[in-house]
Amino acid sequence: MRNLHVRNTEMQISAWAAERERQEVQAELARARTHIARTQPILREARTLLASMQSSKFWTVRNAWFNLKQRLRLHPSGAQPYWVPEVDETGDAWERDAAYERWVLEHRVRPSDVRRMRDLLPLLTERPTFSVLMPVYETPEEYLRAAIESVQLQAYPDWELCIADDASCKPHVRKVLEEYAADDPRIKLVFREANGHIAATSNSALAVASGDFIALLDHDDLLSVDALFENALVVNRRPDVDIIYSDEDKLDERGRRRDPYFKPDWSPDSLLSRNYVSHLGVYRRALLEEIGGFRLGFEGSQDYDVVLRASERTGRIEHIPRVLYHWRVHEDSTASSRRQKGYAYDAAVRAIEESLTRRGEPGRVESSERLPGTYTVRYELRDAGRVSLIVPTRDHGEDVDRCLRSVFERSTYGDIEVVLLDNGTTDRESLRVFGSWAEREPQRVKLVAHDVPFNFSSINNYAARQSSGKYLLFLNNDTEILTPDWIEAMVEQAQRPSIGAVGAKLLYDDGTVQHAGVVIGLGGVAGHSHKYFPGDAPGYFGTLQTVNNFSAVTAACLMVRRTVFEEVGGFNEELAIAFNDVDFCLRVQAAGYQNVYLPHVEIFHYESKSRGHENTPEKLERFYREQAFMRERWRTDELPDPHYNRNLTLDTENYALGL
């Protein structure tokens, strides 16, 4: 009996020792995780710094010198040069984005920045609580922990993390969630009994949210440490704001940041082409509840559907031009391949179609196979009317003949008139060409003589007064139409009450881009988006191939409703040569209209042959005077273009980073 008691005692001691050892191991693992969480940002920063060093001129010269020494066998004992090849720790080569690595180094949030943010908290008059919604399903443990900890590490403390698990089968999911919730009362958990997919799971998380604003976080992504603080600053600057979004980048499986997406400010027609809001989307909770949260059946594009519905209820929308969200790239994520989830694109089409119906602007939505996740809306022609093409010229009969042949032979729109304004032609052959067109199309070509000193604004205003169309289409004489339904496509947009100027994609005769929207501030005043890009290139995040809002479009091909043209007073006749179209579009935008660029209307533009070059002292003086006018009136060298991003360059037209 005594031996049995001893054995029982020994077993109890052994079990106690095993339990104590297990607890010590768990504590050590917890300390290790904390250490890893602290050191990972340092390692990423060091890796970025090393990559930046590798891209420097010094490093390039140094490597070339060591390579030369190696080829000349100048290394003693076969020693290798001291340089680091562009491979990762597994030995796999990887493509670096040196420009973005430099940008990250210059804009990274340092510990001292976080301390400063926290010191500023007592000065905030508004202290909104952010409910971060995180739907979870079978998340890899490493990514799940990192996502949760990216919220816990926020510089702004007034948050709650509402996590809904969509009936995950992997046991680590519940264990990890309960572990964090036990340590942090700001974490709320919902465990769904049945799998309902992301929209239903997001609604489960929304149901337990109590904050002023809802922030959306995918279960395997990361918030930057300043994400909620920056959103709180917006609320303090604009307390009535309803929707806030920010810029984002991608984070690969080795912690490298790449593919930054620097977004425009609120651009409603761009949003109908692609969900550029995406991450980090922040919504006033009352608004999200008012629209009924996330809709079942839109899985994969549920956030696109939300921003479309929410933005129909409010115009109080703000954009933060900072990277506040890191979209993780791994083999199962949509970030790694836009083709991963085809059902999401089908849902997006339905979301856009229903949005058009709600807005009373019916149309069809075309989904791009070449650029998945981008869409083109073709609106029903509900307010068609006569389109007056205004074509000013002086001489250049050959150009006019080619232009008008393309208009009449290729256009499928019926009700058009051409006002061919002759600004002092002296060439007999050109006069013959003009007369022949007036005879050939007596009902559709109106030849108007206006022999005054050249002033682009003045002669176009005069021609507009001689026209009869509901829509005015200003067209250079050195253009050639390539798209048969080009006028239909432009009227589709120009008929809409929200739209002002409508522009097209203009190509050089070699197929490269001459014009695809105007960016204010390029070169100090304005410049053409994506100039010299191949015409079929996607452009910056699909911008070249999608309908987008721009502050201006070129008058080489510009359509506008006559009522809008007259409302803003037409072209400014103080601007005789340059920037008159930009000034016009900026006045249209200031009047509350949106200007749009259409990629599916393609036209050859043989680039201002009639005007010649600014190569005389008189012309140069006039150009500089008009440039100064734009800077003084519109502050084009100071104020950021709302449809561009201040982090992008103003030196070139290629959307490169502004370093």
PELIN-V406242 format. One line per field, one symbol per residue. phi: phi as a letter, one per 20 degrees, with the letter a starting at -180 (. if undefined). psi: psi as a letter, one per 20 degrees, with the letter a starting at -180 (. if undefined). burial: + if it has 9 or more other C-alpha atoms within 8 Angstrom, else -. A space follows every 50 residues. Layout:
# PELIN-V406242
phi: ???
psi: ???
burial: ???
This chain:
# PELIN-V406242
phi: .fffffffffffffffffffffffffffffffffffffegffffffffff ffffeffgfffffffffffffeleeflmfefebdfecefenefbeedfff ffffffdfeegffffffffegfeffdcfedeeecfcblfggfffffffff efegfeeebcddddeelfefffffgfffffffecffeddcdffcfcmfff fffffffdfcffcdddcffcdceffegffffffffffcfefdcccbebbd cefdneeblfdeeffgcfffffeaeffkdeeccfffffffenmeefndgn cfffgfffffffebdeccddfcfdbdefdbfdefffbfefcfffffffgf ffgfffffemcfadddeeffcgncbcedfffdcfafdeedcebcmlffff fffffffeedfdeeeccdeeeeenfdffffffffffffffcfeccdedeb ecgfbgfffffffffeecffddcecffddbfddgeffgfffgefffgedd ecdceddffenefebbnddfofmncabeflfmfgfeffmflmffdcfbfc fbcfffbbdbfgffgfgenmffffdfddmffffffffffffoedecddfe ddbfcellffendecdgfffffffffffgffffdlfecefffdccfeefd ecedmffed
psi: gghhgghggghggggggggghghhgggghghggggghhhghggggggggg hhghiqhghgggghghgghghjlippkkqqqnqormqaiiipqqpqnhgh gggghhjqorhhgghgghhigiiphpmqppoopnppokppgghgghgghh ghjphpimrqoopppllqhphhggggghghhhioiippqpoqhqpjrhgh hhhghhhjqjrhqppppqijaqqqhjghghhhhghhhnhjqhpprrrraq orijjpprlqoorraonhhhhihqmigdpoppqphhghhhjjbppqikph khhghghgggiiiqjnpqpolqojpooporhjqihhpijhnhhhhghggh ggghggghikmqrqpppphhmpjqqppoqqnilqappoponqqoblhggg ggghghghhhqipgnqqooooolkpipghghggghhhhhhmhiipooppn nrqpoggghhgghhhirjqhppoppqikrpphogkhgghhhgghiphipe qprropqrijjrphplqppphpjhfqrppkpjqqhjqhaoljhhjqpqpq hqrqjhnpqqqhhgghgjjbqoihnhgqjhhggghhhgghijqpqqpohj opppokmlhhhaqmjqhgggggghghghgghggilhjgpqphjapiiqqj hrjjkrqn.
burial: ------------------------------------+------++--++- ++-++---++--+--++-++----+-----+-----+----------+-+ +++++--------++-++-----+---++++++++++-+-+-+++++--+ +--+++--++++++++++----+--+++-++-----++++-+-----+++ ++++++--+-+++++++-++++++++++++++++++----++++++++++ ++---+++-+-++++++-+++++++-+++++++++-++----+++--+++ +++++++++++-----+++++-++++++++--++++-+--+--++-+++- +++-+++---++++++++---++++++++++----++++++++++++-++ +++-+++--++----++++++++++----++-+++-++---+--++++-+ ----+++++++-++----+++++++++++++++++++++++++++---++ ++++++++---++++++++++++++++++++-+----++--+++++++++ ++++++++++++-++--+-++++-+++++++++++++++---++++++++ ++++++---+--------++--+--++--++---++---+++++++-+++ -++-+-+--
